[in-house]
Amino acid sequence: MILTVTPNLALDVTYRVAELVPEASVRVESVAERAGGKGVNVARVLQALGAATAVTGFVGGATGAAVRRDLAASGLVDELVAIDGETRRTVAVVDAAGGVTILLEPGPVVTPPEWHRLLDRLGALADRADAIVLSGSLPRGLPADASAELVRACAASGRPVLLDASGDALVAGLAARPAVVKPNRAELYEATGGPAPAPDAEADLADVVDRAAALRARGAGAVVVSLGRDGMLALVEGGAWHASLEAGTAVSGNPTGAGDAGVAALALGLVRGEAWPALLREAVAISAAAVLHPLAGGFDAAALARLRGAARVRELVTPTRA
């Protein structure tokens, strides 16, 4: 079983409109709701890949009840910790031209007793897991080193912990020595003290390796960086690899959730003991297949075999062995 931990999970609400016009009344054509948050998305992908999984984190209020109903309907194992606060919502407004505007609520304020209930729950669940994924933002009210405490609570079981966080949560979590951290390029640059390149700029792989090495020096066992259209780069104890789709492979659609799909592939590959080149190839392929799916937490299964065939991995030369 792979355990996914989403401390600040959400109810994802999607409004579809013909056109989003600021400062105007806009008629909504359709509404969709389902349990969300990065770890929940990871769990959905794992389930679709045939892996046993369970979901934990905080849940509360009427919105939290809606989250639990959706998890049950989706067949995902609910190991959530109830709190007094109200689970947050994320609202995505999608227009007919494909534009997306996302509104992110801050989430509840978690009390110290509720926080310790989650840590206790993690201690019990981690002993039953083969790997643990910690994903997404943290709710208000938690200690400054909360991400490190979460990693430690899970790693005490001896199972590998994959941390997918950003900003202060990523930096703090490094001290607890997670097995893998998975920033995107912007998050990597933020964590290593430099302005990120423009999103459409080609990745400077040598610079990415250097910055990934800085995260390894601060505690990460392995660093996997998602590079958008440039694929993924992994820096591990045995070396570095870059995986991407071969030139001319057509992938366009909704990138929301592509990183979560990649995380699911990484976690499953770790459990299966796959070598890093094969593991990275699968992560790139399933991330691309997720872009072709309309909702985060899914992927285009029909396209996945084609994308696996189009994924290429090459070993990178590094100044020193990582």
N, C-alpha and C positions, 0 to 999 in steps of 0.2 A: 504494500500500500504506500502511495506517495501522499504525504500530508501537505496541504497548501494552507498558509496562514495569511489572512488578509485583515489586519487590525482595523482598517478604516473602510470596510466593504460598503457597498452602496446598492441602492435600487436604481438601475439604469432606465431612464425614461427617454424614448425617442419620439420626437414630434416631426412629422413630415408635412412640409408646406410647399406651396407653389413658388413663393418668393418671400424671403425674409426682408422686411422693410423696417428700418429703424424708426422709432417714434410713430408707429402706426399700429392699428389693430390688424392682426394677421390670423386668418382662418386656418386651423389645423386640419389637415386632411385625414391623418391617421395617427394613432398613439400605440406604442408598444412598450411594455415594461418587463424587465427581468432582472434577477439578481446579478450584480456586477462587482467590479473591483478586480484588480490585476490577478490576485490569487484565484478568484472564482473563474476568471477566464482560463487560467492555466488548468484548473480542474476539469473544465468542460472539454478542453483539447485532450487531456490525458484520458478522459472517459471515452472520447471518440476514437482514440488509439488503442482502446481495449485495456487500459491500465486501471487497476483499483485505486481509488483516491478518496480523500475525505477533506472537508472544508472546515476551518475554524477561524475565529476572530470574534469581534464584538457585534452584538445585534440587539436592537431595542425599539420599542414603540410600535406604532401602526405600520410604519415603513419597514421595520425589521420583521414584522409578521408577514408582510408581503414577500420579503426576501426568502423567508423560511418556506413559504408555500411554493415559491418557484423552485427552490432547491429540491423539495420533495417531488414536485412534478417532473423535474429533470433527472431524477434518480441519483442525485448527488448526496453523499452521506453528510449529514448536518451534525457537526461537533461544536457549534457556536456557543459562546458565553453570553448569557443575557445580561443586559445593563439597563439602568433607568433612563438613560438618554435616548434620543431618537436617531435611528440610523439615517445617514445622509442619502440624498438623491443626487444623481448626475443627470442633467437634462441636455440632450443633443437635439438641435434643431437642424434638420436636413432639408435643403431646398431642391427643387427639380433639376437644377443645374449641377447638383452634386456638392455644393458648398455645405460645410458643417460648422455650426456654432455650438460650443459646449459650455454649459454653466455648471460649475463644481461647487456644491455646498461644502462647508468646512467639516461637517461631521460633529458627533456628540463630544461632550466633555466627560472623560472617563475618570472615575474616582479611584483612589489607591486600592480599596478592597476589590474593586472590579478588575483592576490591573493584575493584582496578585492571583485572582481566580483564573485569569488567562494563563499566567505563568505556570500555575499548578496543573491546569488542563494540558498544557504543552508537554510538561514532564511525563504525564501518563501516556499521551498520544504518541510522542516521539519514540517510546519504547516499542510501539507496534508498527512503526513506519520503516520503510526501506530508505527513504530520503525525505527531506523537508524543504519546501519552498516558502520563503518569506518575501511577500510582494507588496509593493505600493506604499502609500503615505501612512502616516500615523495620526490617530485622532488626538484632539487636545486633551491636556491633563496628564500626559505620560511624562516620566522623567527624561532628562536630556539624553541619557544613554540608553533609552528604551530599546533601540534596535540591537545594541550589543547584548542587553539582557535577554532579548528574544532569541538571538543566535545561541547564547550560552545555554538557555533552557532547553533548546532543541539538540545542540551538539553534545550535551551531557550523555545522550543515549549512544553516542558513537556513530550515529548515522550522518551522512553528508548533508550539509545545509547549504542551500543556494539562496543568496540574498539578491533581490532585485529591488533596489531602492535608489533614491537620489538625494542630493544636497547633504544636509547634516546627518540624516539617517544613514546614508551610505558611508560617510566618513566615520561616524561613531561605530557602526557595525563592524568595521575592519578590525577594531581592537579585539573582537571576540573570535577572530580567525575563521570566518566561514570558508567552506570548501571551495565555493565558487561565488564570485560577484558578477552581475550582468548589467553594467550600465550601457546606455546608448552613448553616442559620440558626445553629445552636448553635456550629458551627466558626467562623463569621464573628464572632460575639460574643466567643468565646474569643480570637480573634486580635486583636481591637480593644479588649480590656480591659473587658468588661462582662458581667455575668451574663445568660445567655440567657433570654428569656421562656419561660413554660411551653409545652410542645410543642403544646398545644391552643389557645393564645392566637392571636388573629388577628394577622397580620404587620403591623407598623408600617412601611409602605413607605418613608416619608420617612427613618426611622431606618436602615433597611436601606441605602438609597442613600448616606447619610452615611458609614456604616461601610464600604461597598464603595468609596467614594471614598478612604477612608484606605488601603485595600489598593492602589488604583491609584497613590496618591502614593508608596507604598513599592516600586513596581516592576511590578505586574501591568498588562499591556496592557488586558485586559478582565476584569471580575469577573461571574461568573454564580452566583447564590445560589439553591439549592433551598429552597423554603419549605413542603414537605410539601403539605398539601391546598390551600395558597394559591398553588401553582404555582411559577414561577421569575421572577427579576428579573435583568436584565442591565444593567450599567453599562459603557459602552464610550466610546471617544474621541468618537463622534458623538452621544451622548445616552444615554437610559435607557428601557428597556421592561419592562413586566410582562406575563407570560402566565399564564393560568389556564384551567381548564375552566369553561364556563358553568354557572350555578346549576342544580342538579337533575340533573347528570350523575352517574350512579351508578358509583362505583369503590370496590370493597372487596376486600381479599385480603391478599397478602403483600408488604409494602413493601420487604423486603430485596432489594436489587439495582435498585430503581427509579432511584436516583441514578446508578448505573453505566450504565443504559440511556440516561438523559439525556446523560451524557458521550459515549456512542457517537454519539448524534445530533448533538451539538455538533461533535465531531471531523469527522464526515462532512460536515456543513454547511460547515465551514471549508474543507475540501478542495474542495468544489463551488463555493465562492465565493458562497454564499447571503447575502442581506441579513439583518441581525440579527433583524428581526421574524419572518421566515419560519423562520429557524433556531431561534428560541426557541419558536415554535408547535410545531414538530416535536419538540423536546426534551420539552415538556410532554406532548404526546400519547403519545409512546413511553414516557415514565416511567409514565404512567397505565396503559398497556397492560402494562407489566412488573408492576404491582401485581396484575394479573389472572392472572399466570402463577405456578405453584407454586414454581418454582426461580429463584434469582438467575442472571442471564445469559440469560434468555429473556423473551419478551413474547407477549401474546395477539394473533397476527396478524389473526385474524378481527375483533377489536374495534378494531384500530388505525385503520381508515378512519372509523369512527364517532367516535372520540376526536379525530382530526384535525379533523373537522367541528365538534366542540364546543370546540376551543381558541380562545381569544380573546386578542388582543394589543393593548395600548394604550401609547402613548408617555407617559412621565412628565415632568412639569415639574420641572426641577432648578434650584436657586439659581444655579448657574454651569454652563456646558457642561463635561462631564467631559473 
